[in-house]
Amino acid sequence: MRMHTFIAAAAAAILSATPALAQDLAITGGKVLTGTSVIENGTVVIRNGRVVSVGTGPAPSGLRTIDATGKVVTPGFVAVDSGLGATEVGSVSGTRDLANSANTLTAAFDVSYGLDPWSFAIPTARLGGITRAVVTPQHGGSSGGHSHDDSGIDDMRAGAGHGGFQSPGLFAGQAAVINLKDGSNILVKSKVAMTAPFGEAGARIAGGARGAQFVLFKETLNEVRLYARNKAAYERSGLRDLSLSRADLEALIPVVEGRMPLIVTANRAADIQQVLRLAREENLKIIIDGAAEGWLVANEIAAANVPVLIHPTTNLPANFEMRAARMQNAAALHAAGVVIALKGNEGSIHRAREMRYNAGNAVSHGLPFDAAIAAITVNPAKIFGFDGQFGELKSGAAGDVVVWSGDPLEPLSQPQAVVIDGVEQPLQARNLMLRDRYMPNNTARPYGYDF
C-alpha cells in the first residue's frame, strides 16, 4: 500500500510539472483591442495555440469559452530591453546573467543560455499582462532597460587586452526573445539583435571621446568584413592579427551584412544624429535605445526608418546626455512617424509589470491611446522581426491574450485571464502567495502585522 501511495504521489508530481497543452477556446463579448484596431463585443477564437479568427460572430460550438462581457481584451504585452529570466536579485552577482566581462567573448555573448524559466520575476510580470519579452545584454551605458551592476567599466578603456583582443569590448552581446508561459521552456528565439553602447558610455570604452569610439567601431566592422572574406586564411594564420576573437567575428557577420539589427544606446540628440550617420555609412540596421532627446531629431529618425525603444517617463536631466528630456518625447516621436516601443521600469525585471503604467503616462502627455497600445504589443514584435507572429490579435498569430477588468493602461485594472500560446496561465505569483500567507483574508493578522 505504501509503495502504491508513493508511486501515485510521484506520478502526480510529474504530471503537475508537465507543461499544460494548448486549448481550443473562445473569448467572447469583450472590447477587443487587436493592436491595430478596436472591435466592440468581439470574439477571439484560438485553436492549437494560435489565433484563428477575430470578429463579432458567435463562438464556435464545443469550445471552452471565456466570457469577457464588460471587459477589455488585448494581445499579450511585449517587454523590450528586459532582463526577465536573466536576473533574479540585482545585488547578488550569482543571479545576474546579463553581462559578461571576458574580452575574448563580447559580441558572441548569448544571453539565452542564462535564462531561468523558474525566475520569481516571470509570474509577476505576467500579472502585468506581459506574455513575451526581449531579453537584452547589459552594458555600461544601459539606459533604464537593463539591470545595472558595478562592473568597473567606467574605469576601462578599449585596447589590446589579454590575448590581443579588445578589452573591454565595444559590443555587449546578443538579445533573445522569450515567452512568459508557465513551464520549463521559455526561449522563443536567440540571437535576435546585437547590442552596443554609444554616447558617454561608448566614449568611455573607446578612450574618453565620442569620435574615438566611432573610428574604433568602424575599424572593427572592417575587420569583421576582412575575416568574412578570408576565413581560410584566418584558419591557417595567414591573416593579420585582429582585435576580436573568432567567436566575436562570427557573431558580427550578420550585423555587417544587415541581417541582424544592432541596438545602439544613445540619448543625446547629437549622438542620435551620429549613429544615424554611422548606420548610413556602414549599411547597418539599427534600433535606437534610450533616445531621451529623440524629440529634437524626430524627423531625422523617421526619415531613416529607425525604430526607437524609449522610457516615456524620462523627464529629468540626469546627465548632460538628457538635458532636453521631456514627458512628451513618445508623443513627438510617434507624431513624426517613428515606430516606438515603450519600456518598463528598472530593467523590466521586477517592475516590468509597470510597463502599462508608463504607456498610460505617455497617453497623458499626448501619445494617442491606440498608439500606446501598439507600442507595447504590435510595435515590439515588428521591431524585432516577429510582425504578425505575436503582439497582435489576428489570424495566425500566437494565442497570447489578456482579459482585463477595465482599461489596461489604468493601474486599478487587473487581468482576469492570461493566455499564452493558447494555454491559460495561473493568476498567481510569489508576492501574492506571501501576501496571502501573512495577511490571510477573514482572519486575524499575525502578530507584528496587527496595526
C-alpha positions as CSV (number, residue, x, y, z in Angstrom):
1,M,0.0,0.0,0.0
2,R,2.8,2.4,0.9
3,M,4.5,1.6,-2.5
4,H,1.3,2.3,-4.3
5,T,0.9,5.6,-2.5
6,F,4.4,6.6,-3.2
7,I,4.0,5.8,-7.0
8,A,0.7,7.7,-7.1
9,A,2.3,10.7,-5.4
10,A,5.3,10.6,-7.8
11,A,3.0,10.4,-10.8
12,A,1.0,13.3,-9.6
13,A,4.2,15.3,-9.1
14,I,5.4,14.5,-12.6
15,L,2.0,15.4,-14.1
16,S,1.9,18.7,-12.2
17,A,5.4,19.6,-13.6
18,T,4.3,18.8,-17.2
19,P,3.5,22.0,-19.2
20,A,-0.2,22.4,-20.0
21,L,-1.3,21.7,-23.5
22,A,-2.8,24.4,-25.7
23,Q,-6.6,24.6,-25.5
24,D,-9.1,25.4,-28.2
25,L,-11.0,28.3,-26.7
26,A,-13.0,31.4,-27.5
27,I,-13.0,34.7,-25.7
28,T,-16.4,36.4,-26.2
29,G,-18.2,39.6,-25.5
30,G,-15.4,42.0,-24.7
31,K,-14.0,45.1,-26.2
32,V,-11.1,43.7,-28.3
33,L,-8.0,45.8,-28.9
34,T,-6.3,43.9,-31.6
35,G,-3.2,46.0,-31.5
36,T,-4.2,47.8,-34.8
37,S,-8.0,48.2,-34.4
38,V,-10.9,48.0,-31.9
39,I,-13.8,45.5,-32.1
40,E,-16.8,46.0,-29.8
41,N,-18.4,42.9,-28.5
42,G,-15.7,40.8,-30.2
43,T,-14.9,37.1,-30.3
44,V,-11.3,35.8,-30.4
45,V,-11.0,32.1,-31.3
46,I,-7.8,30.1,-30.6
47,R,-7.0,26.7,-31.8
48,N,-3.8,24.7,-31.4
49,G,-2.2,27.6,-29.6
50,R,-2.8,30.2,-32.4
51,V,-5.5,32.8,-33.1
52,V,-7.7,31.6,-36.0
53,S,-10.2,34.4,-36.1
54,V,-11.1,37.7,-34.5
55,G,-14.5,39.2,-35.2
56,T,-18.0,39.8,-33.9
57,G,-19.7,36.4,-34.6
58,P,-20.7,33.9,-32.0
59,A,-18.2,31.4,-30.6
60,P,-18.0,28.0,-32.4
61,S,-19.8,25.3,-30.6
62,G,-17.9,22.9,-28.4
63,L,-15.1,25.3,-27.4
64,R,-14.3,26.3,-23.9
65,T,-15.5,29.9,-23.6
66,I,-14.2,32.8,-21.5
67,D,-16.9,35.4,-21.0
68,A,-15.3,38.9,-21.4
69,T,-18.5,40.9,-21.3
70,G,-17.9,44.3,-19.9
71,K,-14.1,43.7,-20.0
72,V,-11.2,44.6,-22.3
73,V,-9.3,42.1,-24.4
74,T,-5.8,42.7,-25.6
75,P,-2.9,40.9,-27.1
76,G,-0.2,39.9,-24.6
77,F,2.2,42.8,-24.0
78,V,5.8,42.6,-25.1
79,A,8.6,43.9,-22.8
80,V,11.6,45.3,-24.6
81,D,15.1,46.0,-23.2
82,S,14.3,43.5,-20.5
83,G,16.2,41.4,-18.0
84,L,13.4,38.9,-17.3
85,G,14.7,35.4,-16.7
86,A,18.3,36.5,-16.6
87,T,18.4,38.4,-13.3
88,E,16.9,37.3,-10.0
89,V,18.4,39.6,-7.4
90,G,20.2,42.6,-8.7
91,S,22.5,42.8,-5.6
92,V,23.6,39.1,-5.8
93,S,26.1,38.7,-8.6
94,G,25.5,34.9,-8.9
95,T,21.9,35.6,-10.1
96,R,22.8,38.1,-12.8
97,D,23.4,36.7,-16.2
98,L,23.0,39.8,-18.3
99,A,26.6,40.9,-18.6
100,N,30.0,39.4,-19.5
101,S,33.4,41.0,-18.9
102,A,35.7,38.5,-20.7
103,N,37.5,40.3,-23.6
104,T,37.5,37.0,-25.6
105,L,33.7,36.9,-25.7
106,T,31.8,40.2,-26.3
107,A,29.6,40.2,-29.4
108,A,29.3,36.5,-29.2
109,F,27.9,36.5,-25.7
110,D,24.5,34.8,-26.0
111,V,22.1,35.8,-23.1
112,S,19.8,32.9,-23.9
113,Y,22.0,30.3,-22.2
114,G,21.5,32.0,-18.8
115,L,17.7,32.1,-18.9
116,D,15.9,30.7,-15.8
117,P,12.2,29.7,-16.5
118,W,11.6,29.4,-12.7
119,S,12.5,33.0,-12.0
120,F,10.2,34.5,-9.5
121,A,10.0,37.7,-11.6
122,I,8.3,36.0,-14.5
123,P,4.9,35.3,-12.9
124,T,4.8,38.8,-11.5
125,A,5.5,40.3,-14.9
126,R,2.8,38.0,-16.4
127,L,0.3,39.6,-14.0
128,G,1.1,42.9,-15.7
129,G,-0.2,41.4,-19.0
130,I,3.3,40.7,-20.3
131,T,3.5,37.5,-22.3
132,R,6.7,37.9,-24.3
133,A,10.0,39.8,-23.7
134,V,13.1,40.8,-25.5
135,V,16.0,40.0,-23.1
136,T,18.9,42.3,-23.8
137,P,22.5,42.0,-22.5
138,Q,23.7,44.7,-20.2
139,H,26.5,47.2,-20.8
140,G,27.9,50.3,-19.1
141,G,25.6,52.6,-21.0
142,S,22.4,50.6,-20.5
143,S,19.5,53.1,-20.3
144,G,16.8,52.1,-17.9
145,G,16.1,48.8,-19.7
146,H,18.9,46.8,-18.1
147,S,19.9,45.8,-14.6
148,H,22.9,47.9,-13.8
149,D,25.9,46.4,-11.8
150,D,29.1,47.9,-10.6
151,S,31.4,46.3,-13.2
152,G,34.0,48.9,-13.2
153,I,33.6,49.5,-16.9
154,D,33.8,53.3,-16.4
155,D,37.5,52.9,-15.5
156,M,38.3,50.7,-18.5
157,R,39.5,51.6,-22.0
158,A,39.3,49.6,-25.2
159,G,42.6,48.3,-26.4
160,A,44.6,45.1,-26.7
161,G,43.8,43.1,-23.7
162,H,44.8,39.6,-22.7
163,G,45.2,37.5,-25.9
164,G,45.3,40.6,-28.0
165,F,41.5,41.1,-28.0
166,Q,39.5,44.3,-27.3
167,S,39.2,45.0,-23.6
168,P,36.6,46.0,-22.8
169,G,34.6,45.1,-25.9
170,L,32.5,47.6,-28.0
171,F,29.7,45.1,-28.0
172,A,27.6,43.7,-25.1
173,G,26.2,40.6,-26.8
174,Q,23.1,39.2,-28.4
175,A,19.5,39.5,-27.3
176,A,16.9,36.8,-27.1
177,V,13.1,36.6,-27.2
178,I,11.2,34.6,-24.5
179,N,7.7,33.8,-23.7
180,L,6.4,34.0,-20.1
181,K,4.5,30.8,-20.2
182,D,4.4,28.7,-17.1
183,G,6.7,25.8,-17.7
184,S,10.4,24.9,-18.4
185,N,10.9,26.2,-21.9
186,I,10.6,30.0,-22.3
187,L,13.1,30.6,-25.2
188,V,11.4,31.6,-28.4
189,K,14.5,32.7,-30.4
190,S,18.1,33.5,-29.5
191,K,20.4,36.0,-31.3
192,V,17.6,38.4,-32.4
193,A,19.8,41.5,-32.1
194,M,23.3,42.8,-31.2
195,T,23.8,45.5,-28.5
196,A,26.4,48.3,-28.2
197,P,26.6,51.5,-26.1
198,F,27.2,54.9,-27.7
199,G,27.2,58.4,-26.2
200,E,29.1,58.8,-22.9
201,A,29.3,55.1,-22.2
202,G,30.7,54.3,-25.7
203,A,33.2,57.2,-25.4
204,R,34.4,55.9,-22.0
205,I,35.1,52.4,-23.5
206,A,36.9,53.8,-26.5
207,G,39.2,56.1,-24.5
208,G,37.2,59.1,-23.5
209,A,36.0,60.7,-26.7
210,R,33.0,60.0,-28.9
211,G,35.0,60.5,-32.0
212,A,37.4,57.8,-30.9
213,Q,34.6,55.3,-30.4
214,F,33.2,55.8,-33.9
215,V,36.6,55.4,-35.5
216,L,37.3,52.2,-33.5
217,F,33.8,50.9,-34.2
218,K,34.2,51.4,-38.0
219,E,37.6,49.7,-37.9
220,T,36.1,46.8,-36.0
221,L,33.4,46.4,-38.7
222,N,36.1,46.5,-41.3
223,E,37.9,43.7,-39.5
224,V,34.7,41.6,-39.5
225,R,34.4,42.1,-43.3
226,L,38.0,41.1,-43.8
227,Y,37.6,38.0,-41.7
228,A,34.3,37.1,-43.6
229,R,36.2,37.3,-46.9
230,N,39.2,35.4,-45.7
231,K,38.2,32.7,-43.3
232,A,40.5,30.1,-44.9
233,A,43.5,32.4,-44.5
234,Y,42.5,33.1,-40.9
235,E,42.4,29.4,-40.2
236,R,46.0,28.9,-41.4
237,S,47.2,32.0,-39.5
238,G,47.7,33.8,-42.9
239,L,45.7,36.9,-41.9
240,R,46.9,39.8,-39.8
241,D,46.1,39.9,-36.2
242,L,42.5,41.1,-35.5
243,S,41.2,42.8,-32.4
244,L,38.3,40.4,-31.8
245,S,38.1,36.7,-31.1
246,R,36.9,34.3,-33.7
247,A,33.6,33.8,-31.8
248,D,33.0,37.6,-31.9
249,L,34.0,38.0,-35.5
250,E,31.5,35.2,-36.4
251,A,28.8,36.8,-34.3
252,L,29.2,40.2,-36.1
253,I,28.9,38.9,-39.6
254,P,25.1,39.1,-39.6
255,V,25.4,42.7,-38.3
256,V,27.7,43.9,-41.0
257,E,25.6,42.2,-43.6
258,G,22.5,43.9,-42.4
259,R,20.7,40.7,-41.3
260,M,20.8,41.3,-37.6
261,P,19.7,44.6,-36.0
262,L,22.1,46.5,-33.8
263,I,20.6,48.0,-30.7
264,V,22.6,51.2,-30.0
265,T,22.1,53.1,-26.8
266,A,22.1,56.9,-27.5
267,N,20.2,59.6,-25.6
268,R,21.8,63.0,-26.7
269,A,20.3,64.4,-29.9
270,A,23.7,64.9,-31.3
271,D,24.6,61.3,-30.6
272,I,21.5,60.1,-32.3
273,Q,22.4,62.0,-35.4
274,Q,25.8,60.4,-35.4
275,V,24.5,56.8,-35.0
276,L,22.1,57.5,-37.9
277,R,25.1,58.7,-39.9
278,L,27.0,55.6,-38.9
279,A,24.2,53.3,-40.0
280,R,24.1,55.0,-43.4
281,E,27.8,54.8,-43.9
282,E,28.1,51.2,-42.8
283,N,24.7,49.9,-44.1
284,L,23.7,48.8,-40.7
285,K,20.2,48.0,-39.5
286,I,19.9,49.8,-36.1
287,I,17.4,50.2,-33.3
288,I,17.9,53.2,-31.0
289,D,17.6,52.5,-27.3
290,G,17.0,55.4,-24.9
291,A,16.6,58.5,-27.2
292,A,15.8,60.8,-24.2
293,E,16.3,63.8,-26.6
294,G,14.8,62.0,-29.5
295,W,12.1,64.5,-30.0
296,L,14.7,67.1,-31.1
297,V,15.6,65.0,-34.1
298,A,12.4,63.0,-34.5
299,N,12.1,63.8,-38.2
300,E,15.6,62.6,-38.9
301,I,14.9,59.3,-37.1
302,A,11.7,58.9,-39.0
303,A,13.4,59.6,-42.4
304,A,16.0,56.9,-41.6
305,N,13.2,54.5,-40.8
306,V,14.8,53.6,-37.5
307,P,12.7,52.3,-34.6
308,V,13.2,53.5,-31.0
309,L,12.9,51.9,-27.6
310,I,12.1,54.6,-25.0
311,H,11.2,55.0,-21.4
312,P,8.3,57.5,-21.7
313,T,8.6,59.0,-18.2
314,T,12.2,60.1,-18.5
315,N,11.9,63.8,-18.0
316,L,14.9,64.9,-15.9
317,P,18.4,65.8,-17.0
318,A,20.1,63.0,-15.1
319,N,23.3,63.9,-17.0
320,F,24.4,66.0,-20.0
321,E,23.0,63.5,-22.4
322,M,19.5,64.2,-21.2
323,R,19.4,68.0,-20.9
324,A,16.2,68.1,-23.1
325,A,14.4,65.0,-21.7
326,R,10.7,65.5,-21.5
327,M,7.5,63.5,-21.0
328,Q,6.2,64.4,-24.4
329,N,9.0,62.5,-26.1
330,A,6.9,59.5,-27.0
331,A,4.1,61.6,-28.5
332,A,6.6,63.7,-30.6
333,L,8.4,60.6,-32.0
334,H,5.1,59.0,-32.9
335,A,3.8,62.2,-34.5
336,A,6.9,62.3,-36.7
337,G,6.3,58.7,-37.9
338,V,8.8,56.9,-35.7
339,V,7.9,53.3,-34.7
340,I,8.3,53.3,-30.9
341,A,8.3,50.6,-28.2
342,L,7.8,51.6,-24.6
343,K,9.9,50.2,-21.8
344,G,9.2,49.1,-18.3
345,N,10.9,50.3,-15.1
346,E,14.2,49.2,-13.5
347,G,15.4,46.9,-16.2
348,S,11.9,45.5,-17.0
349,I,12.5,42.8,-14.4
350,H,11.0,43.1,-11.0
351,R,8.9,46.2,-12.1
352,A,8.2,45.0,-15.7
353,R,4.5,44.9,-14.9
354,E,4.6,48.7,-14.7
355,M,5.2,49.0,-18.4
356,R,1.5,49.6,-18.9
357,Y,1.6,52.4,-16.4
358,N,4.3,54.0,-18.4
359,A,2.1,53.7,-21.5
360,G,-0.7,55.4,-19.6
361,N,1.7,58.2,-18.7
362,A,2.6,58.6,-22.3
363,V,-1.0,58.9,-23.2
364,S,-1.5,61.6,-20.6
365,H,1.3,63.5,-22.3
366,G,0.0,63.4,-25.8
367,L,0.5,59.9,-27.2
368,P,-2.8,58.6,-28.7
369,F,-4.3,55.7,-26.8
370,D,-4.1,53.3,-29.8
371,A,-0.5,54.3,-30.4
372,A,0.3,53.5,-26.8
373,I,-1.3,50.0,-27.1
374,A,0.7,49.4,-30.3
375,A,3.9,50.5,-28.6
376,I,3.6,47.6,-26.1
377,T,2.2,45.0,-28.5
378,V,2.5,45.2,-32.2
379,N,5.5,47.5,-32.5
380,P,7.9,45.5,-30.4
381,A,7.1,42.4,-32.4
382,K,7.6,44.3,-35.6
383,I,10.9,45.9,-34.5
384,F,12.4,42.6,-33.7
385,G,11.2,40.7,-36.8
386,F,8.1,39.0,-35.4
387,D,5.5,41.0,-37.2
388,G,2.2,39.1,-37.2
389,Q,3.7,36.3,-35.1
390,F,2.8,37.7,-31.7
391,G,1.8,41.1,-30.1
392,E,-1.4,41.2,-32.2
393,L,-4.8,39.5,-32.3
394,K,-5.0,38.4,-35.9
395,S,-5.3,35.0,-37.7
396,G,-2.1,33.1,-37.5
397,A,-0.6,34.9,-34.5
398,A,0.3,33.2,-31.3
399,G,-2.6,32.8,-28.9
400,D,-1.4,35.3,-26.4
401,V,-4.4,37.1,-25.0
402,V,-5.2,39.0,-21.8
403,V,-8.7,39.8,-20.5
404,W,-8.7,42.9,-18.3
405,S,-11.2,44.1,-15.8
406,G,-11.1,47.6,-17.5
407,D,-8.7,49.9,-19.3
408,P,-5.4,48.1,-19.4
409,L,-3.4,51.3,-19.0
410,E,-5.3,52.1,-15.8
411,P,-3.4,50.9,-12.7
412,L,-6.6,49.7,-11.0
413,S,-7.5,47.3,-13.9
414,Q,-6.3,43.8,-13.3
415,P,-6.0,40.7,-15.6
416,Q,-9.0,38.3,-15.3
417,A,-7.4,35.8,-17.6
418,V,-3.9,35.4,-19.2
419,V,-3.5,33.0,-22.2
420,I,-0.1,32.3,-23.8
421,D,0.1,30.1,-26.8
422,G,-3.4,29.0,-26.2
423,V,-2.7,27.9,-22.6
424,E,-4.4,29.7,-19.7
425,Q,-1.8,30.8,-17.1
426,P,-2.2,30.8,-13.3
427,L,-3.0,34.2,-11.9
428,Q,-0.6,33.7,-9.1
429,A,2.9,34.9,-8.2
430,R,5.2,34.7,-5.2
431,N,4.4,38.2,-4.0
432,L,0.7,37.3,-3.9
433,M,1.4,34.0,-2.2
434,L,3.4,35.8,0.5
435,R,0.6,38.3,0.9
436,D,-2.0,35.6,1.4
437,R,0.3,33.7,3.8
438,Y,0.9,36.6,6.1
439,M,-2.3,38.6,5.6
440,P,-5.0,35.9,5.1
441,N,-8.5,37.0,4.4
442,N,-11.1,36.9,7.1
443,T,-8.6,36.0,9.8
444,A,-6.6,38.0,12.3
445,R,-3.2,39.2,11.1
446,P,-0.1,37.6,12.6
447,Y,1.5,39.4,15.5
448,G,3.6,42.2,14.1
449,Y,1.1,42.9,11.3
450,D,-1.7,43.8,13.7
451,F,-1.8,47.6,13.2
